[in-house]
Amino acid sequence: MVKGYIEAFHTTNKQSSKLILNTNFIPSKKDANHWLGGGVYFYTDLYFAIQWGFIGVKKADIEDFQEFKKICDILTAKIDFNNYKVLDITVPDGYEIFLSFLEIIKKFYNNTEYEIIKNRGDAYIIKVLEKIEEKYNILTISEYDILFAEYQNNIYKRTRRNKSDFYVGAEKQICVKNLNAISDINILNIDSMNANRIFDIVKKNRGDLNGK
């Protein structure tokens, strides 16, 4: 179970970063198809924060690091895992809580519908849970201030032919549902973080996955 204050990264466009610094984050809506439901999303690793510039900000290829800096800001913030209620799905105890929510879905959907929901994956399950919460006023994931999950976005195992014992590239996401758990918001000075090299790795890996 994660404890303490975690420094995490949130990548957005220049206009949005100014708005966030002047006011605060605006949580994504519950029906926005995000993996952990509505909230404000952070990465624990700079690699994935930079990758989000491609996926979520420009939603297309970024030519070089200079272009990245022109269109993206990476914000840092401290996320309080000590004083807020956390569902940590990376550990067995937290994952069992998540599995218990499936029993709630069974109460509102027949067996065929339930199997379809389950087979569509965890992100879709969370979307269904949010619908149940809204319709029936039942708390599931919204009972928690923070959700923490790890995804098998393992680029190297997908592109490397030979077997490897290393597990590299797990994507850790933090979804903050209670904005009070976020503090110390700043724009990251990415020139001082070896971010140019990390950008090059992101660019290379995206090319490898696309056969370039």
C-alpha positions, 0 to 999 in steps of 0.5 A: 500500500502506497503511503505518504505524499507522492509527487506526480505529473500531469501533462496538459496544453499551455492554456489549461496549465495556466488555468489550473495554476490560477484556479485548480484542476477541473476533474474529468467527467464520470462518462469521459471513458477514462480508465479509473473514472472521473477525476484528475489523472497523474502519472508517477513516471515522467516517461508516461507524462511525456507520452501523454503529450502525444496521446492526450494533448496533441493526439498525434505524433510530435516531431521533436522535443522543442515542439513538445515544449511549445504545446505541452506543460507538465505540472507537478503536484503532491498527492496525499496518500496519508490523509485521504481514502485510497483504493490501491488496486496494485496490491491484493487487498485493494484488488479484492475490494475492486472485485467485490464491486462486481457483485454489485453489478450482478444485482443490476444486470442479468448474467448475459449482460454481466459477462459482457461487461466483465469481458470488456475490461476493468475500465468499462467495469468502472464506467458501469459502476459510475452509472450504477452510482448515479442511478441508484445512489450507491457508492463504489469507487466514488467512496474513495478520494484516490484510485491508484492502479498499474497497467501492463503497458509493457512496450519492451516485452511487446517489441523484444523478440527474446524472452526477458525476465525484466518487467519494465514499463508498467504504467502507474496512474493516479486518479484523484477524485477529491481535489483536496488531496492535491497540493503544491501545483507547479510547472515542471522545468523539464530542461532540468529533468533529463526530459529530452532523453526521455522524450527520445525514448518515448519517440523511439518506442512509439516508432517501434510499436508502429514498425517504424 
